[in-house]
Amino acid sequence: MTDRGKWKDAKDIDPKRVLNGFIIRQPRETMAAEITKHGFKWGPAEVSRYFNDEKKGWVVIGVITAKYPSSVQVYVTKTGKVRVTAKGEEWTPPDRRPFFRPGCDR
């Protein structure tokens, strides 16, 4: 049984939960981190190091969530190049050219 939608008497409200006359809601749950062998679990996500090559300097990191159970993979080279793939398709960054409006002098 919840008190949702019911008014409470002022004596029933913890003064620590009141700010400028408003009742502060408690967080629904805290996201606890759990360390795994090759990464960590944080809330609904699991982050793991899949592969790496110390000699060549690259690493593949995977992120598993409920919407991506087969993981989103992030490949990073030693020069900083990043490639992101999910469900067999590579995600590309948006076009980085400056925005051009036809008829505009700029």
Buried (B, 14 or more C-beta within 10 A) or exposed (E): EEEEEEEEEEEEEEEEEEEEEEEEEEEEEEEEEEEEEEBEBEEEBBBBEBEBEEEEEBBBBBBBEEEBEEBBBBBBEEEEEEEBBBEEEEEEEEEEEEEEEEEEEE
